[in-house]
Amino acid sequence: MKKLTLLTIILFSLNNFAQQSIAPDPTKELGAWYMYKGSHQISDKFSLKSMVQFRFFEIGDDMQQFIVRLGGNYKFSKTISAAVGYVFLNTDRTFNVDAGDFNEHRIYEDLNVKHKIATVSFTHRLRGEQRFFESTTGNFLRYQIALSQPINEKWSAYLYDETFLDFEGESYNQNWLGAGFKYKVSTTLKLQAGYQLINVNEIGNFNRILLGVAISTNHRK
C-alpha cells in the first residue's frame, strides 16, 4: 500500500511538472487591438498625427503591447505626402507568464502615395523605422498597400497588406493582412472594426480583432 501511494505521488508530481513546463501558445488565442488615431490639420500643407494602441494576447486579457505614436505630416500634392515622428512601446514578450516587459523607442519616416481606380482608393506607404531597445538598435523597412471602397455615405470597406523587412538577420520579418469596415459618424469622428492576420517569421500566425476610433480636427479656421 505504501509503495502504491508513493508511486501515485511520483506520477502526479511528474504530470504536474510536465504541465507547468509546457509554455502556453499565443498563436492559438484570438487577441484584440483597441486603437485611437488622430489627424490634426494645422495648415493646408502640414498636419499632426497621433496614435495610441492597446494590444492584447486575448480579447480582454493579458496586454501584449502599449504603443504611442506622434508625428508630423507634410503634403507635397494631392497624392504625395511624407511624415516623420516618434514611437514609444511597452512590450510583454511572453503570453500568460509574468516574465517582465521592456520599453522601446522608435523614429519613423513615411512616404505616402494615393490614387484612385474608379471608386476604389489606393494608398501606398513606405516606412523606415529605427528601433532602440535593451541597448540594441535595429532597422525596419515596411511597405503597405491599402484599398478602400465606399459602400454608401456612412460605410466603407477596407483591405490592406503590409510586409516588414529587417536589416538584421533574416530579411523577412513579418506580414500583416487585414480587412474590415469603417463607419463615418461625422466629419470629425469615424469608427472601425476589422480582422488582422499576423505572420511572424519562425513563430507563426496571430489572429487579431481590430476595434478603433479616428478623430480628425481642423485648426486652420
N, C-alpha and C positions, 0 to 999 in steps of 0.2 A: 504493500500500500504506500509506504514511504517513497519507494522507487517510482511508482506511478505518479505520485504527487510532484516529485522533483522533476520528472520528465515533462509533466504538464506545464510547470512553471518555466522551464527552459524553453519549451516550444512557444509559449505565449510571449516570452521576452524577446525571442528571435523574431517572431512575427511583428511585434510592436516596433522593434528596431528597424526592420525592413521597411515598414510603412513610413516611419519618420525619415528614412534615408532617401526615399523616392521624392524628388523635388516636384512640386506641382507644375503643370504645363500651362502656361498662359495662352498658348495658341488654341487651346480648346475652350476658351472663355469668350463670351460676347462682351466687348468693352464699349465704352462711350466717351465721346469728346463733347464737352459743353463749351461753346465758343462765343466770344464777342469780337466784333470787328468794327472799327470806326474809320470814317473818312471825313476830314475836316478841311473844307476849301478855304484857303487864305487869300488867294488871288486867282486870276484867270489861268496862271501857269503853275502855281505852287499849292500843294495840299499836304496836310499832316496825316499820317496813317498810324493807327493804334490797333492792338490786338491782345486779347487775353484768352487763354485756353486752359481748361482743367481736363486732363486726360486720365481716364480710369481703366484699370485692367478689367473690371466688371462694371456693369451699368451704373450701380450706385455704391460701389465699394472699392477699396484699395487703389488710391490715386497713384498713377504711374508718373505723371509729369505735370508741372505747372509752368506756364510759359507767358511771358510778357514781351511784346514787340512794339517798338516805337521807331518811326522813320519819317522821312520827308520825300515827297514825290514831285518831280518836275515834268511838266507836259511840254514836249517839243512841238507836237502837232496833234491833230485829232486821232491819230493812230499810234503814235510812238511816245512813250514816256520812260523815265528812269527814276529809280529810288535808291536811297541809302539809309541804313538805320542800325539799331542795336537791339539785341535779344538777350533776355535773361531766362534761364531754365533751371528748375529744380527737379531732379530726376531720381526716382526709386528704381534701380535696375533689377530688382527682384519682385516676384509675384507671390503674395501670400506668405512672405517671410520678412521678418524685421531684421534687415541686414544693413540699414543705413542708406543714406542718399548722398548726392553730390550736386554742387552748383556748377553751372556752365554759363559762359558769356560768349556771345557771337556778334560779329559785324557782318552785315549782308549788303549786297548790291544787286539791284534788279534792272533788267531791260525788258520792257513790256511792249508788245506789238498787237494791235487789234485790227480786225477786218470782218466783213460780213459776206456770206454767200446766201443769197435770197434772204430768208428771215432768220437764218442761223448766225449767231455772233461767235466769232473765234477769238481767243486770247492766247498768245504765246508769251511765256515768261521764262527768261534765262536768269538764274540766280546764282551768285557766288557767295559762299559763306566761309568765314574764318572762325574756327572754334577754339576756345580756350577753357580747359577744364583739367583739374587734378594735375597741374604742372605739365600738361600736354597741350599741343596745338594740332589742329587738323584743318583740312580744307575740303569743302563740298562744292560740286558744280551740279545744279539742279535744273532740269528742263520740264516745264509743264505746258501741256496743251489742254485748253478748256473750251467746251461748246455750251452755248446757252440758247434755248428755244422758247420763245414766249408761247403760252397756251391761251391766255386772254389778258385783260388789262391788269389782273391781280397776280396770276400764277405764271411761273416759268419753270422749265425743267433744265437741268444741267448735267454734264458729263465731263470728267477730266481724267488725265493720266499724267503722273509725274515720276520721273526717274532721277535717282540720286547717284552721282559718280563721286568716288572717293579717291583723293590723290595719295592716300596711304594704303598699302596692301592691295587687296582686290579692288579693281576699278568699279565694278558694280556693287553698290551698297544696298539699295532698296528701291522699291517701286510702290507708288500709291495709285490705286484705281478707285474712283468714286463716282457716285451718281445720286441725284435727289431732286428736290423741289424747293422753290423759293416763293414766298408769299409777300406781296407788297402791301403793307398796312397803310403807309403814307409815303410821301416823298422823302421823309426822314427815316422811317423805320421799315425794315424787312426782316422776315423770319425764314429760317432754313431748316430742313430736315432731310437727312440722307444716309447713305451707307458707304463705307470705305473698306477696301481690301488692301492690307499692307503686306507686301512680301519683303522679308528681310533676309539678306544673303546668309546662308548657312544656319539660319534659325528656323524659318518657316513663315506661315501666314497668320495674320491677326485680323479679326473681324471687328469693325467698329461702327457703332451708330453715331451719327453726327447731328447735333442739335445746336442751332446758333441764332444769334440776333445781330443785325448790322444796323448801325446808325450813321447817317450822313448829315453833316451840318454845313451851312454856307455862311461864312463870316465876311463876305465881300460887301454885303449891304450896309 
